[in-house]
Amino acid sequence: MLDEIARRGTAILLVEQKLTIALIISRRLYVMGHGRIVFEGTPAELAANGAIRKEWLEV
């Protein structure tokens, strides 16, 4: 349903803890840490940024 809404040109703000879901449906991603944005970019840019993934997303 989110894909259909986005196709109609409506912007969606999705707050999601499961990265796999966010990577599938997002065109842009923002990663927040300690109350500030520590990354902003496309899913491909996040996949290429090992430092951000390691510090903020991996357990």
N, CA, C and O atoms as a CHARMM CRD file, in Angstrom:
* protein
*
  236
    1    1 MET  N      0.82100  -1.18300   0.00000 PROA 1      0.00000
    2    1 MET  CA     0.00000   0.00000   0.00000 PROA 1      0.00000
    3    1 MET  C      0.87800   1.26600   0.00000 PROA 1      0.00000
    4    1 MET  O      0.54500   2.25500  -0.65300 PROA 1      0.00000
    5    2 LEU  N      2.00500   1.22700   0.73800 PROA 2      0.00000
    6    2 LEU  CA     2.89600   2.39600   0.76500 PROA 2      0.00000
    7    2 LEU  C      3.45200   2.69500  -0.61900 PROA 2      0.00000
    8    2 LEU  O      3.59000   3.85900  -0.99500 PROA 2      0.00000
    9    3 ASP  N      3.77200   1.64700  -1.38400 PROA 3      0.00000
   10    3 ASP  CA     4.27500   1.85400  -2.74500 PROA 3      0.00000
   11    3 ASP  C      3.23600   2.57600  -3.60000 PROA 3      0.00000
   12    3 ASP  O      3.57800   3.48100  -4.36200 PROA 3      0.00000
   13    4 GLU  N      1.98400   2.18500  -3.47900 PROA 4      0.00000
   14    4 GLU  CA     0.92300   2.81300  -4.25700 PROA 4      0.00000
   15    4 GLU  C      0.75500   4.27700  -3.87000 PROA 4      0.00000
   16    4 GLU  O      0.59600   5.13000  -4.74300 PROA 4      0.00000
   17    5 ILE  N      0.78700   4.57400  -2.60000 PROA 5      0.00000
   18    5 ILE  CA     0.66900   5.97100  -2.13900 PROA 5      0.00000
   19    5 ILE  C      1.82700   6.80300  -2.69200 PROA 5      0.00000
   20    5 ILE  O      1.61600   7.91300  -3.18100 PROA 5      0.00000
   21    6 ALA  N      3.03600   6.27500  -2.61600 PROA 6      0.00000
   22    6 ALA  CA     4.20800   6.99000  -3.13800 PROA 6      0.00000
   23    6 ALA  C      4.10700   7.18200  -4.64900 PROA 6      0.00000
   24    6 ALA  O      4.48000   8.23800  -5.16000 PROA 6      0.00000
   25    7 ARG  N      3.60700   6.17600  -5.37100 PROA 7      0.00000
   26    7 ARG  CA     3.44800   6.28000  -6.82500 PROA 7      0.00000
   27    7 ARG  C      2.51300   7.43100  -7.19700 PROA 7      0.00000
   28    7 ARG  O      2.65400   8.03500  -8.26000 PROA 7      0.00000
   29    8 ARG  N      1.57300   7.72500  -6.32700 PROA 8      0.00000
   30    8 ARG  CA     0.63400   8.82400  -6.57500 PROA 8      0.00000
   31    8 ARG  C      1.24700  10.19000  -6.28600 PROA 8      0.00000
   32    8 ARG  O      0.59300  11.21400  -6.48400 PROA 8      0.00000
   33    9 GLY  N      2.49300  10.21700  -5.82100 PROA 9      0.00000
   34    9 GLY  CA     3.19800  11.47400  -5.60500 PROA 9      0.00000
   35    9 GLY  C      3.11200  12.02100  -4.19500 PROA 9      0.00000
   36    9 GLY  O      3.51700  13.15700  -3.94500 PROA 9      0.00000
   37   10 THR  N      2.59200  11.23100  -3.27400 PROA 10     0.00000
   38   10 THR  CA     2.48700  11.67900  -1.89300 PROA 10     0.00000
   39   10 THR  C      3.74300  11.27400  -1.13300 PROA 10     0.00000
   40   10 THR  O      4.15300  10.11500  -1.18200 PROA 10     0.00000
   41   11 ALA  N      4.35000  12.21600  -0.43800 PROA 11     0.00000
   42   11 ALA  CA     5.52500  11.91500   0.38100 PROA 11     0.00000
   43   11 ALA  C      5.08500  11.15400   1.62900 PROA 11     0.00000
   44   11 ALA  O      4.01000  11.40200   2.17400 PROA 11     0.00000
   45   12 ILE  N      5.92600  10.23100   2.06900 PROA 12     0.00000
   46   12 ILE  CA     5.63100   9.41700   3.24400 PROA 12     0.00000
   47   12 ILE  C      6.80700   9.50200   4.20100 PROA 12     0.00000
   48   12 ILE  O      7.95800   9.32600   3.80100 PROA 12     0.00000
   49   13 LEU  N      6.51800   9.77000   5.44500 PROA 13     0.00000
   50   13 LEU  CA     7.54300   9.70200   6.48500 PROA 13     0.00000
   51   13 LEU  C      7.30900   8.40300   7.23800 PROA 13     0.00000
   52   13 LEU  O      6.28800   8.23900   7.90500 PROA 13     0.00000
   53   14 LEU  N      8.24900   7.49100   7.13100 PROA 14     0.00000
   54   14 LEU  CA     8.14200   6.18100   7.76500 PROA 14     0.00000
   55   14 LEU  C      9.23100   6.06900   8.82300 PROA 14     0.00000
   56   14 LEU  O     10.41500   6.22500   8.52500 PROA 14     0.00000
   57   15 VAL  N      8.83600   5.80600  10.02900 PROA 15     0.00000
   58   15 VAL  CA     9.79500   5.56200  11.10100 PROA 15     0.00000
   59   15 VAL  C      9.78500   4.05900  11.32500 PROA 15     0.00000
   60   15 VAL  O      8.77700   3.49400  11.75000 PROA 15     0.00000
   61   16 GLU  N     10.91000   3.41400  11.03900 PROA 16     0.00000
   62   16 GLU  CA    10.96300   1.95300  11.05300 PROA 16     0.00000
   63   16 GLU  C     12.26600   1.47400  11.66500 PROA 16     0.00000
   64   16 GLU  O     13.34200   1.95800  11.31400 PROA 16     0.00000
   65   17 GLN  N     12.16500   0.52800  12.57600 PROA 17     0.00000
   66   17 GLN  CA    13.36200  -0.03200  13.18700 PROA 17     0.00000
   67   17 GLN  C     13.94100  -1.18200  12.38900 PROA 17     0.00000
   68   17 GLN  O     15.12100  -1.50100  12.53800 PROA 17     0.00000
   69   18 LYS  N     13.14700  -1.80600  11.55200 PROA 18     0.00000
   70   18 LYS  CA    13.63300  -2.93500  10.74800 PROA 18     0.00000
   71   18 LYS  C     14.22300  -2.40000   9.44600 PROA 18     0.00000
   72   18 LYS  O     13.49700  -1.98200   8.54400 PROA 18     0.00000
   73   19 LEU  N     15.53300  -2.42200   9.36900 PROA 19     0.00000
   74   19 LEU  CA    16.24100  -1.84500   8.23200 PROA 19     0.00000
   75   19 LEU  C     15.85200  -2.52000   6.92100 PROA 19     0.00000
   76   19 LEU  O     15.75400  -1.85100   5.89200 PROA 19     0.00000
   77   20 THR  N     15.63000  -3.82200   6.94000 PROA 20     0.00000
   78   20 THR  CA    15.30800  -4.52300   5.69300 PROA 20     0.00000
   79   20 THR  C     14.03800  -3.96000   5.05500 PROA 20     0.00000
   80   20 THR  O     13.96600  -3.81800   3.83500 PROA 20     0.00000
   81   21 ILE  N     13.04700  -3.64100   5.87200 PROA 21     0.00000
   82   21 ILE  CA    11.81200  -3.05300   5.35000 PROA 21     0.00000
   83   21 ILE  C     12.09400  -1.67100   4.76800 PROA 21     0.00000
   84   21 ILE  O     11.66000  -1.35900   3.65900 PROA 21     0.00000
   85   22 ALA  N     12.80800  -0.86000   5.50400 PROA 22     0.00000
   86   22 ALA  CA    13.11100   0.50300   5.05600 PROA 22     0.00000
   87   22 ALA  C     13.90500   0.49600   3.74700 PROA 22     0.00000
   88   22 ALA  O     13.65600   1.32500   2.87100 PROA 22     0.00000
   89   23 LEU  N     14.84600  -0.42000   3.60800 PROA 23     0.00000
   90   23 LEU  CA    15.66800  -0.48300   2.39100 PROA 23     0.00000
   91   23 LEU  C     14.84100  -0.84800   1.16600 PROA 23     0.00000
   92   23 LEU  O     15.12800  -0.38600   0.06200 PROA 23     0.00000
   93   24 ILE  N     13.82800  -1.66500   1.35200 PROA 24     0.00000
   94   24 ILE  CA    13.01000  -2.11400   0.22700 PROA 24     0.00000
   95   24 ILE  C     12.10800  -0.99900  -0.29300 PROA 24     0.00000
   96   24 ILE  O     11.95900  -0.84200  -1.50400 PROA 24     0.00000
   97   25 ILE  N     11.50900  -0.22900   0.60100 PROA 25     0.00000
   98   25 ILE  CA    10.46800   0.70600   0.16400 PROA 25     0.00000
   99   25 ILE  C     10.90700   2.16900   0.12200 PROA 25     0.00000
  100   25 ILE  O     10.13400   3.01900  -0.32000 PROA 25     0.00000
  101   26 SER  N     12.10100   2.48000   0.55900 PROA 26     0.00000
  102   26 SER  CA    12.52100   3.88700   0.64800 PROA 26     0.00000
  103   26 SER  C     13.32900   4.33700  -0.55700 PROA 26     0.00000
  104   26 SER  O     14.07900   3.57000  -1.16000 PROA 26     0.00000
  105   27 ARG  N     13.14800   5.60500  -0.88200 PROA 27     0.00000
  106   27 ARG  CA    14.00600   6.24200  -1.88800 PROA 27     0.00000
  107   27 ARG  C     15.13400   6.99700  -1.21400 PROA 27     0.00000
  108   27 ARG  O     16.23500   7.10100  -1.75500 PROA 27     0.00000
  109   28 ARG  N     14.85300   7.52900  -0.01900 PROA 28     0.00000
  110   28 ARG  CA    15.86500   8.21700   0.78900 PROA 28     0.00000
  111   28 ARG  C     15.74600   7.71200   2.20600 PROA 28     0.00000
  112   28 ARG  O     14.65800   7.37600   2.67400 PROA 28     0.00000
  113   29 LEU  N     16.88900   7.66200   2.89100 PROA 29     0.00000
  114   29 LEU  CA    16.93300   7.18600   4.26800 PROA 29     0.00000
  115   29 LEU  C     17.63300   8.21500   5.14800 PROA 29     0.00000
  116   29 LEU  O     18.53800   8.92400   4.71000 PROA 29     0.00000
  117   30 TYR  N     17.19600   8.27500   6.37700 PROA 30     0.00000
  118   30 TYR  CA    17.84500   9.09700   7.39100 PROA 30     0.00000
  119   30 TYR  C     18.08600   8.20400   8.59300 PROA 30     0.00000
  120   30 TYR  O     17.16800   7.52700   9.05600 PROA 30     0.00000
  121   31 VAL  N     19.28500   8.19300   9.09400 PROA 31     0.00000
  122   31 VAL  CA    19.61700   7.43000  10.29200 PROA 31     0.00000
  123   31 VAL  C     19.84500   8.43400  11.41000 PROA 31     0.00000
  124   31 VAL  O     20.62800   9.37400  11.27300 PROA 31     0.00000
  125   32 MET  N     19.14400   8.21700  12.52100 PROA 32     0.00000
  126   32 MET  CA    19.29400   9.11800  13.66100 PROA 32     0.00000
  127   32 MET  C     20.03100   8.41500  14.77800 PROA 32     0.00000
  128   32 MET  O     19.83600   7.22500  15.02300 PROA 32     0.00000
  129   33 GLY  N     20.88000   9.16900  15.45300 PROA 33     0.00000
  130   33 GLY  CA    21.58900   8.66000  16.61600 PROA 33     0.00000
  131   33 GLY  C     21.74000   9.76600  17.63800 PROA 33     0.00000
  132   33 GLY  O     22.18400  10.86500  17.30800 PROA 33     0.00000
  133   34 HSD  N     21.38000   9.48700  18.85500 PROA 34     0.00000
  134   34 HSD  CA    21.47100  10.47000  19.94300 PROA 34     0.00000
  135   34 HSD  C     20.76400  11.77800  19.59600 PROA 34     0.00000
  136   34 HSD  O     21.25300  12.86300  19.91100 PROA 34     0.00000
  137   35 GLY  N     19.59800  11.66000  18.93900 PROA 35     0.00000
  138   35 GLY  CA    18.78200  12.82900  18.66500 PROA 35     0.00000
  139   35 GLY  C     19.19900  13.67400  17.47800 PROA 35     0.00000
  140   35 GLY  O     18.68200  14.77700  17.30000 PROA 35     0.00000
  141   36 ARG  N     20.11900  13.18600  16.66300 PROA 36     0.00000
  142   36 ARG  CA    20.53400  13.95400  15.47900 PROA 36     0.00000
  143   36 ARG  C     20.65800  13.03600  14.27300 PROA 36     0.00000
  144   36 ARG  O     20.83000  11.82600  14.42600 PROA 36     0.00000
  145   37 ILE  N     20.57300  13.59300  13.09800 PROA 37     0.00000
  146   37 ILE  CA    20.71700  12.81100  11.87200 PROA 37     0.00000
  147   37 ILE  C     22.20300  12.55900  11.63200 PROA 37     0.00000
  148   37 ILE  O     22.98800  13.49900  11.50800 PROA 37     0.00000
  149   38 VAL  N     22.57900  11.28200  11.56800 PROA 38     0.00000
  150   38 VAL  CA    23.98200  10.91200  11.36600 PROA 38     0.00000
  151   38 VAL  C     24.24200  10.42100   9.93800 PROA 38     0.00000
  152   38 VAL  O     25.39100  10.26500   9.52400 PROA 38     0.00000
  153   39 PHE  N     23.16500  10.18200   9.19800 PROA 39     0.00000
  154   39 PHE  CA    23.29500   9.78300   7.78800 PROA 39     0.00000
  155   39 PHE  C     22.03600  10.20500   7.05500 PROA 39     0.00000
  156   39 PHE  O     20.93100  10.15800   7.59600 PROA 39     0.00000
  157   40 GLU  N     22.23000  10.62300   5.80400 PROA 40     0.00000
  158   40 GLU  CA    21.11200  10.92300   4.92100 PROA 40     0.00000
  159   40 GLU  C     21.54000  10.55500   3.51900 PROA 40     0.00000
  160   40 GLU  O     22.58500  11.00400   3.04900 PROA 40     0.00000
  161   41 GLY  N     20.73900   9.73600   2.84000 PROA 41     0.00000
  162   41 GLY  CA    21.08200   9.31700   1.49100 PROA 41     0.00000
  163   41 GLY  C     20.15900   8.22500   0.98000 PROA 41     0.00000
  164   41 GLY  O     19.12400   7.92900   1.57800 PROA 41     0.00000
  165   42 THR  N     20.55100   7.64100  -0.12400 PROA 42     0.00000
  166   42 THR  CA    19.75700   6.58300  -0.75400 PROA 42     0.00000
  167   42 THR  C     20.08500   5.23400  -0.11100 PROA 42     0.00000
  168   42 THR  O     21.09600   5.10600   0.58100 PROA 42     0.00000
  169   43 PRO  N     19.24200   4.23600  -0.33500 PROA 43     0.00000
  170   43 PRO  CA    19.58000   2.89900   0.16200 PROA 43     0.00000
  171   43 PRO  C     20.93900   2.40300  -0.35000 PROA 43     0.00000
  172   43 PRO  O     21.67900   1.75500   0.38900 PROA 43     0.00000
  173   44 ALA  N     21.26500   2.70400  -1.60200 PROA 44     0.00000
  174   44 ALA  CA    22.56200   2.29400  -2.16000 PROA 44     0.00000
  175   44 ALA  C     23.71900   2.98000  -1.44400 PROA 44     0.00000
  176   44 ALA  O     24.75100   2.36000  -1.18900 PROA 44     0.00000
  177   45 GLU  N     23.54700   4.26200  -1.11800 PROA 45     0.00000
  178   45 GLU  CA    24.59500   4.99200  -0.40600 PROA 45     0.00000
  179   45 GLU  C     24.78600   4.44100   1.00400 PROA 45     0.00000
  180   45 GLU  O     25.90800   4.37500   1.50500 PROA 45     0.00000
  181   46 LEU  N     23.68700   4.04700   1.63800 PROA 46     0.00000
  182   46 LEU  CA    23.80600   3.44300   2.96300 PROA 46     0.00000
  183   46 LEU  C     24.50400   2.09400   2.87800 PROA 46     0.00000
  184   46 LEU  O     25.34200   1.77300   3.72000 PROA 46     0.00000
  185   47 ALA  N     24.16800   1.31100   1.87500 PROA 47     0.00000
  186   47 ALA  CA    24.81300   0.00400   1.69800 PROA 47     0.00000
  187   47 ALA  C     26.32200   0.15600   1.49700 PROA 47     0.00000
  188   47 ALA  O     27.09400  -0.70900   1.91100 PROA 47     0.00000
  189   48 ALA  N     26.74100   1.24600   0.86900 PROA 48     0.00000
  190   48 ALA  CA    28.16000   1.48300   0.60300 PROA 48     0.00000
  191   48 ALA  C     28.89300   2.12100   1.78400 PROA 48     0.00000
  192   48 ALA  O     30.12000   2.21600   1.77100 PROA 48     0.00000
  193   49 ASN  N     28.15600   2.55500   2.79700 PROA 49     0.00000
  194   49 ASN  CA    28.76900   3.26600   3.92200 PROA 49     0.00000
  195   49 ASN  C     28.91100   2.32700   5.12700 PROA 49     0.00000
  196   49 ASN  O     28.06600   2.31200   6.02200 PROA 49     0.00000
  197   50 GLY  N     29.97700   1.56200   5.13000 PROA 50     0.00000
  198   50 GLY  CA    30.21800   0.59100   6.19400 PROA 50     0.00000
  199   50 GLY  C     30.37300   1.21400   7.56900 PROA 50     0.00000
  200   50 GLY  O     29.98400   0.60500   8.56500 PROA 50     0.00000
  201   51 ALA  N     30.92600   2.40100   7.64500 PROA 51     0.00000
  202   51 ALA  CA    31.14000   3.04400   8.94300 PROA 51     0.00000
  203   51 ALA  C     29.81800   3.36900   9.62700 PROA 51     0.00000
  204   51 ALA  O     29.66500   3.12200  10.82300 PROA 51     0.00000
  205   52 ILE  N     28.87100   3.91400   8.89100 PROA 52     0.00000
  206   52 ILE  CA    27.55900   4.23300   9.47100 PROA 52     0.00000
  207   52 ILE  C     26.83000   2.94700   9.85600 PROA 52     0.00000
  208   52 ILE  O     26.26200   2.84900  10.94400 PROA 52     0.00000
  209   53 ARG  N     26.85100   1.96900   8.96400 PROA 53     0.00000
  210   53 ARG  CA    26.17900   0.69800   9.28600 PROA 53     0.00000
  211   53 ARG  C     26.75000   0.07600  10.54500 PROA 53     0.00000
  212   53 ARG  O     26.01000  -0.39500  11.40800 PROA 53     0.00000
  213   54 LYS  N     28.08800   0.07800  10.64700 PROA 54     0.00000
  214   54 LYS  CA    28.72300  -0.56200  11.79600 PROA 54     0.00000
  215   54 LYS  C     28.42800   0.18400  13.08900 PROA 54     0.00000
  216   54 LYS  O     28.12800  -0.43900  14.10700 PROA 54     0.00000
  217   55 GLU  N     28.51000   1.51100  13.06000 PROA 55     0.00000
  218   55 GLU  CA    28.33900   2.27900  14.29700 PROA 55     0.00000
  219   55 GLU  C     26.88900   2.37900  14.75200 PROA 55     0.00000
  220   55 GLU  O     26.61000   2.33600  15.95000 PROA 55     0.00000
  221   56 TRP  N     25.95400   2.51400  13.79200 PROA 56     0.00000
  222   56 TRP  CA    24.59000   2.84100  14.17100 PROA 56     0.00000
  223   56 TRP  C     23.55800   1.74600  13.91600 PROA 56     0.00000
  224   56 TRP  O     22.48200   1.78000  14.51300 PROA 56     0.00000
  225   57 LEU  N     23.84900   0.77900  13.05000 PROA 57     0.00000
  226   57 LEU  CA    22.79900  -0.15000  12.65100 PROA 57     0.00000
  227   57 LEU  C     23.06200  -1.61700  12.99900 PROA 57     0.00000
  228   57 LEU  O     22.12200  -2.40400  13.10800 PROA 57     0.00000
  229   58 GLU  N     24.28800  -1.97600  13.16800 PROA 58     0.00000
  230   58 GLU  CA    24.59200  -3.38600  13.43100 PROA 58     0.00000
  231   58 GLU  C     24.64300  -3.66700  14.91800 PROA 58     0.00000
  232   58 GLU  O     25.05200  -2.81700  15.70900 PROA 58     0.00000
  233   59 VAL  N     24.23600  -4.83700  15.28300 PROA 59     0.00000
  234   59 VAL  CA    24.24300  -5.23100  16.69300 PROA 59     0.00000
  235   59 VAL  C     25.41900  -6.12900  16.99000 PROA 59     0.00000
  236   59 VAL  O     25.59300  -6.56300  18.12900 PROA 59     0.00000
